[in-house]
Amino acid sequence: GIGIFFALFGASRLFIAIDKCMTIVYRLPQRTFLRQNLLAFGMLFLFIIIIPIMLAASSAPTALISIIPGGSGRFGTFLAGMIFSLFFGFIFFESIYLFVPNKKMSFKVTWCGALVVAGTLEIFIIFFPLYVRNFMANYGG
């Protein structure tokens, strides 16, 4: 009970830090303590929902590759998983860019940044297993 509360509280500090950075970047007044924490917990809840969906969508093609016959079916599955994961990443980062700054932001201004960050995260998700396989073999931890 209490451990879960402190874990959620600690994790929500990420969104408090993002809020403080955006306050500096946009030269905005800070939110009150209560509004800042409500926003942080709301964004944490969104993070808890979306990140597993992104990882599952990105990992599903690997799990399905032995079931699907033919190269084009495998490529289609891989592409669909990537697009699905990219979509949910875009939704997550777009929500950060729209709701975290203490300023009314429009989709027209934020969509490009959210798409770039979601694409970068998708590239990281794809290449991280390759990095672990090739460069972490000598790690003795």
N, C-alpha and C positions, 0 to 999 in steps of 0.2 A: 503494500500500500504506500508507505512513506517513501520507499525507494523509487517507485514508479513516479511519484510526484516530483521528487528531486531530479530524476532523469529527464522528465518532460520540461521542468523548469530550466535545467541546464541547457537542454537542446534548444529551447525557445530563445536563449540568449543570442544565437546566431542571427535571428531575425531582428532582435534589438540592435545588434551591431550593424546590420545592413541598413536599418532605419536611421541610425546615427550617421552613417556614411552618406546616405542620400540626403539627410538634413544638411550636411556640410556642402555637398556637391550642388544642391539646388538652392542653398542659402535660405532655408525655411525654418520657421519656429518648431521647436520640439513638441511632440505630443505630450499629454499628461501621462503620468506613471500608469494609470489604469488603462487608458486608450492604447498606450504602447504595448502593454502586456497582453491585452485582448487581441490586438493585431498579431503579436508574436505567436500566441497559442493557436490562433486561427490559421496562420501560415504553416505552423508546425503540423497541424492536423492535415492540411492539404499535402504537405510533404510526405507524411506517413501514408497517405492514400496513394499518391501518384508515383512515388519512386519505386515501390514494389511492382506496380503495373508496368512501368518503363523497363525494369530489369527483366520481368517475365516476358514481355514482348520481344525484347532484344535476345533473350536466351531461348525462346521457343523454337526458332529455326534449327538450332543445334540439336535440340531434343527430337525434332521431327525429321531430321535429315535421313535417318535410316528407314523411316516408314514411307516416305514419298519417293516414287519411282521417277527416274529421268532427271537430267540436269536442269531442264527449264522449270520443272516443278520445284526443285530444290532452290533454284535462284529466285523464283517467285515467292517462295516462303520466306527466304532470307530478306528479300526486298520489302515484303509486307510487314515483317517483324520490325525492320528498321523504320519504316514509315510510321507504323503505329507508335513505336517508342519515341520517335521524333515529335509526333503530334502531342503526346502527353508531356514531353519535356517542354515543348513550346507553350502549352497551357500553363504549366507550373511557372516558368520564367516570365511569361506575360503577366500572370497574376502578381508576381513580385514587382514588376515594373509598373503595373497599374495601381496596386493598392498600398505598397510600402511607403512610397514618398508621401509626405503630408501635403499633397498638392493634387489637384484634379489633373490626371493624365489621360490622354486620348490614345486609342488603339493606333491611330495614324502615326503617332510619334514613337510608340514603343514596340511595334511588331517586328521591326528589323533587328533590333538588339536582342529580342527574345528568340528570334529565329537563329541568329548567329550563335548565341549561347547554347541553345538546344542542339544545334548541329555539332558544336564543339564537344558537348557532353556525349553525344551519340558516337562520335569518333573515339573518344576516350573509352566508352563502354566496349566498343568493338576491338580496340587494340590493347587494352589492359591485359587480357588473358595471354596474348602473344608476348607481352613484356614479362609477365610472371613466368611463363614457360621457358623463355630464353635467357633471362637475366637474373632470375631469383634462384636458380638451381644451386648456385654456390653459396647462398646465404645459409648460415648455420644457426638460425635462430630457433 
